[in-house]
Amino acid sequence: MTGLPRVPRRVTVLSNPAAGVGHAGPAADRAVARLRALGAEVRPRAGRDAADATRLAREAVAEGVDAVAVVGGDGMINLALQALAGTGVPLGVIPAGTGNDQAREYGLPLGDPEAAADVVAAGRTRTVDLGRITGPDGAVRYFGSVLATGFDSLVSDRANRLRWPRGRMRYNLAILAEFANLRALPFRVTLDDGTVVDRALTLAAIGNTRSYGGGMLMCPTALPDDGLLDVTLVDAMPRARIARFFPTVFKGTHTSYPEVTTLRTRSLRIESPGITAYADGEFIAPLPVDVAVEPAALTILVP
């Protein structure tokens, strides 16, 4: 659902200077300058780490700002979601990350902080769903794009252990290393209607939106405002077939493979021994986790 413009006058601009391999700091400066030129009262804030960024977002909500604009990629958005979910305070996005999948989903300008600031200042909103994850310890985390488990989360685990190279190349190196170690993973997925999928998979992805990883359309028919989560299950395959499979994910045509199952659900439980869950590119928790859609939980500023 799209809302009529309500121009935000008090805006907190939240950044992590290390995001986007250092691109977020300059992008934040440009966005702040543009918002001020457009007449907004801007309060720039830079988080020292993930916990600090989330704290700053919560403080902004408590102060009654008209919008919180994050500068960075999907990880920064994820931090802000923990503070904004269910509050009605609009989220603005100044894309400056490596993947920017949520920015793409909502048609936000990439590589142009001034144009992204213009979207924030215009005040046009859209109400969308979020995914809600409950971990083994009962902790709750929200996500906006895709939750990844299996091969994808193993790649992220490895990438997080690497100290070199930086940026996208570190992730590419992790993909190669995990591909060499590719193995079938035992999964159990239980949907809200009682359906149980219990078999060996390469990966399982739960999408509120279509893509992750910088344009991988793992859940190509997902809609962020339909009150449902899209589930993509990829059966275990030989390496040669997987090598042919993965390029099709960028086109969203992988769902034609017989090894791919797609489902829709309002909630599910996902289990696999020794596997972790990542969402919006951020580490969430070891499995098992319970995942549910949180309808109309986020207001986002859109073109």
FENLIN-V290033 format. One record per run of one state. SS is the DSSP state (helix for helix, strand for strand, loop for the rest). FROM is the first residue (numbers start at 1). TO is the last residue. If there is no record, write none. Layout:
ss=SS from=FROM to=TO
ss=SS from=FROM to=TO
This chain:
ss=loop from=1 to=1
ss=strand from=2 to=3
ss=loop from=4 to=9
ss=strand from=10 to=15
ss=loop from=16 to=18
ss=helix from=19 to=37
ss=loop from=38 to=40
ss=strand from=41 to=46
ss=loop from=47 to=49
ss=helix from=50 to=63
ss=loop from=64 to=66
ss=strand from=67 to=72
ss=loop from=73 to=73
ss=helix from=74 to=84
ss=loop from=85 to=89
ss=strand from=90 to=95
ss=loop from=96 to=100
ss=helix from=101 to=105
ss=loop from=106 to=112
ss=helix from=113 to=122
ss=loop from=123 to=124
ss=strand from=125 to=134
ss=loop from=135 to=139
ss=strand from=140 to=143
ss=loop from=144 to=145
ss=strand from=146 to=150
ss=helix from=151 to=161
ss=loop from=162 to=167
ss=helix from=168 to=180
ss=loop from=181 to=184
ss=strand from=185 to=191
ss=loop from=192 to=195
ss=strand from=196 to=207
ss=loop from=208 to=211
ss=strand from=212 to=212
ss=loop from=213 to=215
ss=strand from=216 to=216
ss=loop from=217 to=228
ss=strand from=229 to=235
ss=loop from=236 to=238
ss=helix from=239 to=249
ss=loop from=250 to=252
ss=helix from=253 to=256
ss=loop from=257 to=259
ss=strand from=260 to=265
ss=loop from=266 to=266
ss=strand from=267 to=271
ss=loop from=272 to=275
ss=strand from=276 to=279
ss=loop from=280 to=281
ss=strand from=282 to=286
ss=loop from=287 to=288
ss=strand from=289 to=301
ss=loop from=302 to=303
